[in-house]
């Protein structure tokens, strides 16, 4: 049978770890709160409530 190259598993692991690290850093930075607040205000203005 065909065997997967070893580097694919290493690359996949590195990408997953970096992805989780960036998500964690983004959540702890509180930047998402500002984006959520702005998005909420924009949506309320479009509806005509705000």
ChimeraX attribute file (.defattr): number of C-alpha atoms within 10 A of each C-alpha:
attribute: neighborCount
match mode: 1-to-1
recipient: residues
	/A:1	3
	/A:2	4
	/A:3	5
	/A:4	8
	/A:5	8
	/A:6	8
	/A:7	9
	/A:8	10
	/A:9	11
	/A:10	11
	/A:11	11
	/A:12	11
	/A:13	12
	/A:14	11
	/A:15	12
	/A:16	12
	/A:17	12
	/A:18	12
	/A:19	12
	/A:20	11
	/A:21	12
	/A:22	12
	/A:23	12
	/A:24	11
	/A:25	12
	/A:26	12
	/A:27	12
	/A:28	10
	/A:29	10
	/A:30	10
	/A:31	11
	/A:32	12
	/A:33	11
	/A:34	10
	/A:35	11
	/A:36	11
	/A:37	11
	/A:38	12
	/A:39	12
	/A:40	13
	/A:41	14
	/A:42	13
	/A:43	13
	/A:44	12
	/A:45	11
	/A:46	10
	/A:47	9
	/A:48	8
	/A:49	8
	/A:50	10
